[in-house]
Amino acid sequence: MYRLIIEENKCIVEVSENLSVADLKRLHSKINKGIEIKKVNTITLDQSKMLWAIFRDLGDLIGYTKEELREILENDYCTEKKIEYFSLSPNKRNCASKDIATDFITWVIEWSLNQGYNLIIYEGKGANKQIRGAREIVPSIKRYVVACLKNKVCAVCGRREADLHHEPPLGIPYELDDGLQTGFIPLCREHHSARHNTSWEAFRSKWHIENIWLNPTMVEELKKIYPGHFKKFKKENYLGGSHEK
């Protein structure tokens, strides 16, 4: 194990006390040849803390320790993405890249929605303790809203059995709706009413949320989830994706 410490005008390489004399000599020889400074796109400390907070609170909810849940979800993620297992510590040689960490956070939040869990994260302690929902921590709000659409979850508060809201409003009978004329966002009754009592810009700004424009493949998938919608949509009319947004 090597660790570089910078103190004032000195660089100190800390090594394991078990390192042999031969290994120390080889290390010293390499250092004498010069040190290359290279920027790397590694997971940030904030990303690492966020993931461990998710594993802690989600694990408490479903009966796993944070270490157990991390191992389960990371194995599933790496298998799905066909990538090597990675560390969540920025100090490890095999640590995740910043991009993978961003995608992994989003993937874990999508997983929790797909499993029916309303993810709540507790940050800080005492008077500084904050409660944050998945919407507030997810790196990709559009991917989050898509996951909410597929699970009938309110994109604002996480309540189940949300309504499908047209944004902007449809303006034509549902019988003429093919799902490609407006964007969509799933909202519970409370937030659905709140949206209709204010402008979209004010609503979007307050909740930091976005609507999603569907493509034919997504409409076909969501027809099974929202049977009262997309009545004009016929799959055979949209082959080739010419209407995709």
TORKOL-135045 format. One line per 2 residues: number of its first residue (from 1); for each residue x, y, z of N, C-alpha, C. Coordinates in Angstrom, 3 decimals, m for minus. Example, Ala and Ser with C-alpha at 12.3 -4.5 7.8 and 13.67 -1.06 7.14 Angstrom:
<rs>
1> 13.190:m5.690:7.800:12.300:m4.500:7.800:13.200:m3.300:7.800 | 12.850:m2.250:7.080:13.670:m1.060:7.140:12.900:0.030:7.870 $
</rs>
This chain:
<rs>
1> 0.858:m1.188:0.000:0.000:0.000:0.000:0.883:1.224:0.000 | 0.629:2.155:m0.941:1.344:3.424:m1.004:0.350:4.563:m0.845 $
3> 0.791:5.606:m0.138:m0.058:6.782:m0.023:0.829:8.017:m0.050 | 0.495:8.944:m0.950:1.286:10.157:m1.102:0.707:11.255:m0.216 $
5> 1.545:11.806:0.644:1.151:12.891:1.528:1.965:14.129:1.159 | 1.287:15.262:0.998:1.975:16.512:0.699:1.888:17.419:1.922 $
7> 3.069:17.737:2.496:3.146:18.591:3.674:4.064:19.767:3.375 | 3.483:20.954:3.295:4.237:22.169:2.992:5.070:21.969:1.726 $
9> 6.398:21.925:1.849:7.247:21.793:0.660:7.816:20.387:0.494 | 7.171:19.402:1.124:7.660:18.025:1.055:6.570:17.084:0.559 $
11> 6.993:16.058:m0.178:6.112:14.958:m0.563:6.575:13.709:0.189 | 5.667:13.076:0.902:5.997:11.891:1.692:5.207:10.712:1.144 $
13> 5.908:9.620:0.857:5.257:8.394:0.423:5.155:7.464:1.627 | 3.934:7.229:2.092:3.724:6.304:3.200:3.549:4.898:2.651 $
15> 4.210:3.927:3.282:4.141:2.540:2.833:3.808:1.644:4.012 | 3.361:0.446:3.706:3.051:m0.522:4.751:4.312:m0.890:5.517 $
17> 4.183:m1.039:6.829:5.337:m1.412:7.656:5.820:m2.827:7.352 | 4.990:m3.590:6.639:5.361:m4.964:6.289:6.120:m5.054:4.955 $
19> 6.337:m3.923:4.311:7.035:m3.939:3.030:8.484:m4.391:3.226 | 8.928:m5.294:2.394:10.290:m5.837:2.528:11.335:m4.805:2.120 $
21> 12.595:m5.047:2.532:13.694:m4.156:2.182:13.859:m4.105:0.664 | 13.737:m5.265:0.003:13.876:m5.313:m1.463:12.804:m4.462:m2.135 $
23> 11.563:m4.536:m1.642:10.471:m3.735:m2.213:10.705:m2.248:m1.972 | 11.243:m1.902:m0.793:11.552:m0.507:m0.495:12.607:0.044:m1.447 $
25> 13.618:m0.778:m1.736:14.671:m0.357:m2.658:14.115:m0.142:m4.059 | 13.247:m1.055:m4.510:12.655:m0.908:m5.841:11.804:0.355:m5.913 $
27> 11.029:0.622:m4.851:10.202:1.818:m4.811:11.067:3.073:m4.834 | 12.143:3.062:m4.045:13.045:4.209:m3.993:13.675:4.460:m5.359 $
29> 14.018:3.382:m6.048:14.620:3.504:m7.368:13.647:4.143:m8.356 | 12.383:3.735:m8.296:11.369:4.301:m9.186:11.137:5.781:m8.901 $
31> 11.125:6.132:m7.612:10.902:7.534:m7.243:12.055:8.403:m7.733 | 13.285:7.867:m7.666:14.452:8.628:m8.117:14.406:8.935:m9.614 $
33> 13.633:8.170:m10.358:13.517:8.401:m11.791:12.514:9.512:m12.112 | 11.857:10.023:m11.078:10.915:11.119:m11.277:9.477:10.677:m11.052 $
35> 8.625:11.618:m10.771:7.208:11.350:m10.517:6.371:12.042:m11.586 | 5.513:11.284:m12.203:4.609:11.836:m13.209:3.287:12.206:m12.548 $
37> 2.831:13.412:m12.809:1.544:13.858:m12.278:0.501:13.734:m13.385 | m0.538:12.954:m13.119:m1.548:12.682:m14.138:m2.941:12.837:m13.535 $
39> m3.767:13.659:m14.173:m5.149:13.813:m13.730:m5.963:12.590:m14.162 | m6.803:12.111:m13.265:m7.645:10.961:m13.592:m9.099:11.284:m13.242 $
41> m9.996:10.729:m14.028:m11.434:10.970:m13.863:m12.007:9.964:m12.863 | m11.681:10.161:m11.575:m12.089:9.194:m10.559:m13.347:9.637:m9.829 $
43> m14.005:8.681:m9.207:m15.165:8.958:m8.375:m14.808:10.034:m7.353 | m15.707:10.977:m7.122:m15.436:12.033:m6.150:m15.799:11.553:m4.743 $
45> m15.269:12.255:m3.754:m15.590:11.910:m2.376:m17.078:12.092:m2.103 | m17.681:13.136:m2.697:m19.123:13.366:m2.516:m19.940:12.225:m3.125 $
47> m19.523:11.732:m4.286:m20.225:10.604:m4.904:m20.114:9.355:m4.032 | m18.919:9.118:m3.502:m18.713:7.960:m2.635:m19.604:8.051:m1.392 $
49> m19.637:9.234:m0.776:m20.476:9.424:0.416:m21.951:9.223:0.081 | m22.369:9.735:m1.098:m23.766:9.594:m1.498:m24.147:8.128:m1.672 $
51> m23.282:7.363:m2.341:m23.576:5.941:m2.548:m23.668:5.198:m1.227 | m22.749:5.458:m0.319:m22.798:4.773:0.976:m24.032:5.186:1.774 $
53> m24.466:6.453:1.649:m25.693:6.888:2.318:m26.905:6.162:1.737 | m26.928:5.987:0.413:m28.016:5.248:m0.232:m28.032:3.806:0.246 $
55> m26.863:3.160:0.254:m26.802:1.757:0.687:m27.204:1.609:2.153 | m26.832:2.577:2.967:m27.200:2.532:4.397:m28.708:2.629:4.580 $
57> m29.328:3.666:3.992:m30.749:3.899:4.234:m31.636:2.911:3.481 | m31.244:2.542:2.261:m32.000:1.541:1.519:m31.828:0.170:2.156 $
59> m30.624:m0.118:2.636:m30.381:m1.384:3.331:m31.210:m1.505:4.594 | m31.295:m0.411:5.368:m32.127:m0.420:6.575:m33.588:m0.687:6.225 $
61> m34.027:m0.171:5.085:m35.419:m0.321:4.660:m35.750:m1.758:4.280 | m34.804:m2.463:3.640:m35.117:m3.794:3.111:m34.379:m4.930:3.819 $
63> m33.592:m4.605:4.855:m33.013:m5.660:5.676:m31.621:m6.122:5.306 | m30.784:m5.225:4.775:m29.387:m5.541:4.479:m28.485:m4.530:5.166 $
65> m27.249:m4.946:5.462:m26.270:m3.952:5.866:m25.859:m3.175:4.621 | m25.253:m2.023:4.821:m24.848:m1.222:3.661:m23.792:m1.959:2.837 $
67> m22.917:m2.726:3.497:m21.891:m3.480:2.775:m22.520:m4.591:1.937 | m23.513:m5.283:2.514:m24.188:m6.362:1.774:m24.916:m5.822:0.553 $
69> m25.634:m4.715:0.740:m26.410:m4.167:m0.381:m25.489:m3.623:m1.458 | m24.398:m2.993:m1.031:m23.440:m2.499:m2.017:m22.928:m3.643:m2.883 $
71> m22.573:m4.770:m2.265:m22.032:m5.895:m3.022:m23.071:m6.462:m3.985 | m24.303:m6.612:m3.522:m25.376:m7.158:m4.355:m25.624:m6.263:m5.571 $
73> m25.801:m4.963:m5.314:m26.156:m4.047:m6.402:m24.987:m3.796:m7.342 | m23.781:m3.728:m6.800:m22.640:m3.508:m7.689:m22.401:m4.720:m8.583 $
75> m22.562:m5.910:m8.030:m22.435:m7.117:m8.858:m23.458:m7.105:m9.987 | m24.714:m6.772:m9.660:m25.766:m6.726:m10.682:m25.456:m5.649:m11.727 $
77> m25.008:m4.491:m11.265:m24.689:m3.381:m12.175:m23.547:m3.754:m13.116 | m22.473:m4.311:m12.556:m21.314:m4.661:m13.381:m21.653:m5.768:m14.377 $
79> m22.504:m6.713:m13.956:m22.935:m7.771:m14.865:m23.754:m7.192:m16.010 | m24.685:m6.300:m15.680:m25.532:m5.694:m16.711:m24.719:m4.842:m17.682 $
81> m23.763:m4.076:m17.154:m22.977:m3.168:m17.983:m21.753:m3.840:m18.607 | m21.482:m5.092:m18.168:m20.323:m5.846:m18.668:m19.008:m5.098:m18.398 $
83> m18.845:m4.678:m17.139:m17.621:m3.994:m16.735:m17.045:m4.673:m15.501 | m15.781:m4.361:m15.188:m15.099:m4.950:m14.039:m15.636:m4.351:m12.735 $
85> m15.609:m5.175:m11.681:m15.976:m4.734:m10.340:m15.062:m3.575:m9.932 | m15.599:m2.558:m9.248:m14.810:m1.375:m8.924:m14.947:m1.011:m7.448 $
87> m13.999:m0.206:m6.987:m14.030:0.309:m5.622:m14.772:1.631:m5.593 | m15.392:1.941:m4.464:m16.059:3.225:m4.279:m15.162:4.225:m3.555 $
89> m13.925:3.827:m3.289:m12.987:4.719:m2.631:m12.132:5.439:m3.668 | m12.096:6.782:m3.639:m11.260:7.517:m4.598:m9.771:7.208:m4.460 $
91> m9.375:6.607:m3.333:m7.956:6.352:m3.082:m7.488:4.993:m3.585 | m8.399:4.178:m4.105:m8.036:2.849:m4.575:m7.709:2.875:m6.069 $
93> m6.759:2.035:m6.470:m6.351:1.994:m7.872:m7.489:1.557:m8.795 | m8.379:0.705:m8.286:m9.476:0.202:m9.118:m10.782:0.956:m8.848 $
95> m10.660:2.224:m8.414:m11.870:2.974:m8.096:m12.674:3.271:m9.369 | m13.964:3.497:m9.182:m14.846:3.840:m10.298:m14.464:5.197:m10.867 $
97> m14.720:5.381:m12.154:m14.556:6.708:m12.741:m15.721:7.582:m12.281 | m15.568:8.874:m12.461:m16.634:9.803:m12.101:m17.891:9.526:m12.923 $
99> m17.710:9.196:m14.206:m18.867:8.919:m15.074:m19.593:7.648:m14.649 | m18.822:6.606:m14.306:m19.452:5.360:m13.861:m20.169:5.583:m12.538 $
101> m19.554:6.353:m11.628:m20.193:6.634:m10.347:m21.517:7.370:m10.548 | m21.533:8.331:m11.480:m22.765:9.072:m11.791:m23.844:8.126:m12.308 $
103> m23.466:7.248:m13.229:m24.415:6.302:m13.799:m24.871:5.294:m12.746 | m23.965:4.880:m11.879:m24.297:3.890:m10.843:m25.311:4.465:m9.855 $
105> m25.146:5.728:m9.462:m26.112:6.360:m8.553:m27.497:6.366:m9.190 | m27.567:6.770:m10.461:m28.848:6.786:m11.170:m29.429:5.389:m11.275 $
107> m28.577:4.404:m11.586:m29.021:3.019:m11.732:m29.590:2.483:m10.421 | m28.936:2.790:m9.305:m29.416:2.316:m7.996:m30.769:2.934:m7.663 $
109> m30.938:4.218:m7.970:m32.221:4.875:m7.706:m33.317:4.279:m8.593 | m32.984:4.002:m9.855:m33.952:3.336:m10.743:m34.296:1.954:m10.203 $
111> m33.295:1.230:m9.712:m33.529:m0.109:m9.134:m34.503:m0.014:m7.961 | m34.304:0.974:m7.098:m35.186:1.108:m5.925:m36.627:1.390:m6.358 $
113> m36.800:2.202:m7.411:m38.153:2.463:m7.926:m38.770:1.197:m8.500 | m37.973:0.453:m9.268:m38.477:m0.770:m9.889:m38.875:m1.818:m8.852 $
115> m38.214:m1.772:m7.686:m38.514:m2.725:m6.626:m39.635:m2.251:m5.696 | m40.114:m1.018:m5.923:m41.230:m0.516:m5.125:m40.815:0.206:m3.856 $
117> m39.549:0.630:m3.756:m39.073:1.314:m2.562:m39.033:2.820:m2.794 | m39.544:3.571:m1.823:m39.479:5.023:m1.865:m38.213:5.444:m1.125 $
119> m37.164:5.709:m1.875:m35.857:5.966:m1.291:m35.805:7.330:m0.610 | m35.431:7.318:0.681:m35.250:8.532:1.464:m33.839:8.503:2.038 $
121> m33.097:9.588:1.855:m31.723:9.668:2.329:m31.644:10.660:3.484 | m30.967:10.244:4.563:m30.745:11.111:5.712:m29.296:11.584:5.695 $
123> m29.094:12.886:5.690:m27.754:13.450:5.647:m27.529:14.368:6.846 | m26.325:14.314:7.404:m25.983:15.163:8.537:m26.489:14.593:9.849 $
125> m26.226:15.324:10.918:m26.618:14.875:12.254:m27.196:16.040:13.051 | m27.980:15.679:14.061:m28.528:16.682:14.964:m29.333:17.749:14.256 $
127> m29.061:19.005:14.603:m29.807:20.128:14.020:m29.537:20.285:12.535 | m28.432:19.728:12.058:m28.072:19.843:10.637:m28.593:18.671:9.794 $
129> m29.338:17.774:10.400:m29.837:16.599:9.680:m30.857:17.011:8.624 | m30.688:16.477:7.407:m31.594:16.763:6.307:m32.159:15.470:5.742 $
131> m33.408:15.551:5.276:m34.058:14.415:4.630:m34.230:14.756:3.162 | m33.714:13.882:2.292:m33.774:14.146:0.851:m34.360:12.941:0.139 $
133> m35.236:13.203:m0.838:m35.819:12.141:m1.639:m34.962:11.846:m2.859 | m35.315:10.788:m3.570:m34.546:10.370:m4.743:m34.463:11.480:m5.787 $
135> m35.557:12.217:m5.975:m35.571:13.300:m6.964:m34.480:14.334:m6.693 | m34.137:14.534:m5.430:m33.187:15.581:m5.055:m31.731:15.157:m5.209 $
137> m31.478:13.860:m5.339:m30.088:13.395:m5.401:m29.729:12.726:m6.716 | m30.729:12.416:m7.528:m30.451:11.672:m8.761:m29.670:12.551:m9.742 $
139> m28.603:12.034:m10.349:m27.811:12.841:m11.287:m28.549:13.173:m12.577 | m29.405:12.263:m13.055:m30.130:12.486:m14.312:m31.623:12.552:m14.030 $
141> m32.172:13.768:m13.993:m33.586:13.920:m13.662:m34.477:13.303:m14.726 | m34.062:13.338:m16.001:m34.894:12.760:m17.054:m34.964:11.238:m16.923 $
143> m33.829:10.585:m16.630:m33.866:9.139:m16.407:m34.729:8.798:m15.202 | m34.698:9.651:m14.183:m35.516:9.431:m12.997:m37.002:9.516:m13.348 $
145> m37.380:10.525:m14.129:m38.793:10.681:m14.493:m39.260:9.505:m15.351 | m38.412:9.015:m16.256:m38.763:7.832:m17.052:m39.021:6.640:m16.137 $
147> m38.156:6.441:m15.135:m38.356:5.337:m14.196:m39.649:5.520:m13.416 | m39.968:6.763:m13.048:m41.236:7.041:m12.350:m42.426:6.736:m13.250 $
149> m42.328:7.111:m14.544:m43.399:6.812:m15.495:m43.662:5.304:m15.568 | m42.596:4.529:m15.629:m42.739:3.082:m15.778:m43.289:2.419:m14.521 $
151> m43.182:3.102:m13.370:m43.627:2.508:m12.109:m44.823:3.220:m11.490 | m45.422:4.192:m12.241:m46.583:4.951:m11.755:m46.286:5.605:m10.412 $
153> m45.110:6.231:m10.323:m44.654:6.889:m9.105:m44.641:8.395:m9.334 | m45.165:9.167:m8.376:m45.137:10.615:m8.495:m43.689:11.087:m8.555 $
155> m43.350:11.812:m9.604:m41.978:12.260:m9.794:m41.571:13.320:m8.781 | m42.539:13.905:m8.082:m42.225:14.925:m7.079:m42.009:14.310:m5.706 $
157> m42.963:13.493:m5.243:m42.907:13.024:m3.844:m42.698:11.524:m3.692 | m42.834:10.755:m4.779:m42.590:9.321:m4.687:m43.801:8.475:m4.344 $
159> m44.997:9.093:m4.256:m46.197:8.293:m3.972:m46.505:7.374:m5.147 | m47.077:6.212:m4.812:m47.430:5.219:m5.835:m48.789:5.521:m6.456 $
161> m49.055:4.840:m7.565:m50.323:4.967:m8.308:m50.566:6.407:m8.753 | m49.545:7.012:m9.307:m49.646:8.395:m9.777:m50.446:8.483:m11.075 $
163> m51.004:9.669:m11.337:m51.700:9.934:m12.587:m50.676:10.292:m13.669 | m51.060:10.061:m14.916:m50.220:10.456:m16.043:m50.648:11.853:m16.481 $
165> m49.774:12.809:m16.277:m50.094:14.202:m16.612:m49.447:14.601:m17.928 | m50.258:15.192:m18.841:m49.730:15.740:m20.092:m49.098:17.100:m19.820 $
167> m47.886:17.287:m20.267:m47.218:18.582:m20.091:m46.465:18.957:m21.372 | m46.965:19.947:m22.137:m48.101:20.826:m21.833:m49.432:20.085:m21.946 $
169> m50.503:20.663:m21.370:m51.815:20.005:m21.426:m52.198:19.620:m22.856 | m52.914:18.525:m22.989:m53.194:17.927:m24.289:m54.039:18.816:m25.192 $
171> m55.167:19.293:m24.693:m56.008:20.192:m25.480:m56.906:19.498:m26.490 | m56.856:18.155:m26.551:m57.736:17.386:m27.434:m58.257:16.185:m26.658 $
173> m59.352:15.558:m27.089:m59.860:14.378:m26.384:m58.820:13.248:m26.340 | m58.862:12.444:m25.283:m57.926:11.328:m25.131:m57.997:10.362:m26.310 $
175> m59.196:10.293:m26.937:m59.354:9.375:m28.062:m58.435:9.741:m29.230 | m57.970:10.990:m29.269:m57.108:11.456:m30.361:m55.629:11.509:m29.952 $
177> m55.347:11.024:m28.750:m53.981:11.116:m28.225:m53.164:9.883:m28.622 | m52.063:10.108:m29.352:m51.177:8.994:m29.691:m49.916:8.984:m28.823 $
179> m49.859:9.884:m27.830:m48.732:9.916:m26.911:m47.519:10.671:m27.422 | m47.626:11.249:m28.636:m46.468:11.898:m29.246:m46.665:13.400:m29.436 $
181> m47.781:13.917:m28.904:m48.100:15.333:m29.112:m47.660:16.220:m27.950 | m47.437:15.639:m26.774:m47.048:16.402:m25.592:m45.972:15.630:m24.830 $
183> m45.417:16.287:m23.823:m44.562:15.577:m22.877:m45.420:14.994:m21.766 | m44.797:14.219:m20.878:m45.547:13.584:m19.789:m44.727:13.617:m18.503 $
185> m45.472:13.576:m17.387:m44.853:13.443:m16.081:m45.870:12.789:m15.155 | m45.471:11.790:m14.355:m46.414:11.170:m13.436:m46.525:11.982:m12.143 $
187> m47.755:12.269:m11.724:m47.972:13.084:m10.526:m49.078:12.487:m9.671 | m48.913:12.528:m8.354:m49.982:12.127:m7.449:m51.090:13.165:m7.514 $
189> m52.226:12.877:m6.900:m53.353:13.810:m6.987:m52.985:15.191:m6.426 | m52.247:15.199:m5.315:m51.878:16.473:m4.694:m51.028:17.319:m5.636 $
191> m49.998:16.716:m6.215:m49.109:17.490:m7.073:m49.693:17.705:m8.472 | m50.625:16.824:m8.859:m51.346:17.050:m10.120:m52.194:18.319:m9.995 $
193> m52.895:18.449:m8.870:m53.705:19.650:m8.638:m52.821:20.882:m8.517 | m51.678:20.720:m7.847:m50.759:21.854:m7.684:m50.262:22.346:m9.036 $
195> m50.001:21.402:m9.947:m49.531:21.808:m11.280:m50.597:22.614:m11.999 | m51.882:22.199:m11.883:m52.947:22.895:m12.597:m53.271:24.258:m11.975 $
197> m52.749:24.493:m10.761:m52.999:25.772:m10.088:m51.834:26.745:m10.215 | m50.839:26.378:m11.024:m49.706:27.266:m11.245:m49.154:27.026:m12.641 $
199> m48.213:27.841:m13.054:m47.624:27.655:m14.377:m46.625:26.502:m14.350 | m46.373:25.940:m15.541:m45.383:24.863:m15.637:m43.996:25.367:m15.237 $
201> m43.640:26.566:m15.643:m42.320:27.096:m15.309:m42.149:27.221:m13.803 | m43.172:27.695:m13.111:m43.099:27.838:m11.659:m43.036:26.470:m10.986 $
203> m43.849:25.530:m11.491:m43.881:24.176:m10.925:m42.540:23.478:m11.137 | m42.008:23.562:m12.345:m40.734:22.915:m12.677:m39.594:23.509:m11.861 $
205> m39.603:24.818:m11.700:m38.559:25.490:m10.940:m38.617:25.121:m9.459 | m39.821:25.028:m8.919:m39.974:24.720:m7.492:m39.495:23.320:m7.163 $
207> m39.827:22.351:m8.043:m39.524:20.951:m7.738:m38.334:20.415:m8.522 | m37.710:21.266:m9.338:m36.532:20.840:m10.116:m36.831:19.548:m10.879 $
209> m37.872:19.595:m11.675:m38.393:18.408:m12.363:m38.509:18.711:m13.855 | m38.613:17.680:m14.669:m38.753:17.840:m16.120:m39.831:16.894:m16.644 $
211> m40.483:17.303:m17.724:m41.398:16.403:m18.418:m40.623:15.592:m19.458 | m41.193:14.484:m19.882:m40.531:13.574:m20.820:m41.366:13.438:m22.087 $
213> m40.735:13.664:m23.232:m41.385:13.410:m24.521:m41.087:11.972:m24.922 | m42.127:11.257:m25.295:m42.003:9.825:m25.573:m41.687:9.558:m27.037 $
215> m41.073:8.418:m27.300:m40.959:7.906:m28.664:m41.910:6.719:m28.795 | m42.157:6.214:m29.997:m43.143:5.141:m30.177:m42.889:3.906:m29.313 $
217> m41.620:3.543:m29.113:m41.307:2.373:m28.283:m41.761:2.601:m26.846 | m41.529:3.786:m26.338:m41.939:4.104:m24.974:m43.455:4.166:m24.847 $
219> m44.114:4.719:m25.868:m45.582:4.760:m25.830:m46.148:3.346:m25.776 | m45.608:2.457:m26.602:m46.079:1.075:m26.615:m45.904:0.421:m25.256 $
221> m44.791:0.701:m24.594:m44.535:0.131:m23.265:m45.487:0.722:m22.226 | m45.707:2.036:m22.281:m46.536:2.696:m21.272:m48.028:2.451:m21.468 $
223> m48.440:2.062:m22.685:m49.858:1.718:m22.920:m50.321:0.615:m21.981 | m49.419:m0.310:m21.664:m49.773:m1.426:m20.770:m49.902:m0.963:m19.326 $
225> m49.222:0.138:m18.996:m49.224:0.644:m17.625:m50.356:1.639:m17.406 | m50.676:2.409:m18.463:m51.752:3.403:m18.398:m52.782:3.073:m19.488 $
227> m53.626:2.078:m19.272:m54.536:1.598:m20.327:m55.545:2.631:m20.814 | m55.806:3.682:m20.044:m56.762:4.692:m20.479:m56.171:5.737:m21.399 $
229> m54.876:5.646:m21.671:m54.197:6.649:m22.473:m53.726:6.084:m23.822 | m53.289:6.982:m24.673:m52.679:6.647:m25.965:m53.636:5.834:m26.860 $
231> m54.905:6.199:m26.848:m55.902:5.416:m27.567:m55.716:5.463:m29.088 | m55.149:6.538:m29.590:m54.970:6.641:m31.039:m53.688:5.955:m31.511 $
233> m52.826:5.600:m30.581:m51.536:5.028:m30.972:m51.714:3.601:m31.500 | m51.213:3.363:m32.697:m51.188:2.029:m33.288:m49.742:1.722:m33.665 $
235> m49.218:0.683:m33.092:m47.798:0.374:m33.264:m47.403:0.295:m34.731 | m48.255:m0.303:m35.541:m47.908:m0.516:m36.942:m47.776:0.799:m37.725 $
237> m48.314:1.893:m37.173:m48.222:3.185:m37.862:m46.916:3.924:m37.602 | m46.141:3.393:m36.661:m44.941:4.125:m36.256:m43.671:3.289:m36.374 $
239> m43.687:2.300:m37.211:m42.475:1.490:m37.421:m41.383:2.359:m38.014 | m40.164:2.163:m37.550:m39.033:2.948:m38.036:m38.740:4.165:m37.194 $
241> m39.628:4.461:m36.190:m39.357:5.535:m35.244:m39.354:6.928:m35.843 | m40.099:7.149:m36.927:m40.050:8.462:m37.584:m40.617:9.562:m36.736 $
243> m41.410:9.208:m35.671:m42.003:10.223:m34.831:m41.221:10.412:m33.531 | m40.059:9.806:m33.403:m39.329:9.911:m32.151:m38.869:11.336:m31.924 $
245> m38.900:11.716:m30.628:m38.510:13.091:m30.279:m37.022:13.109:m29.978 $
</rs>
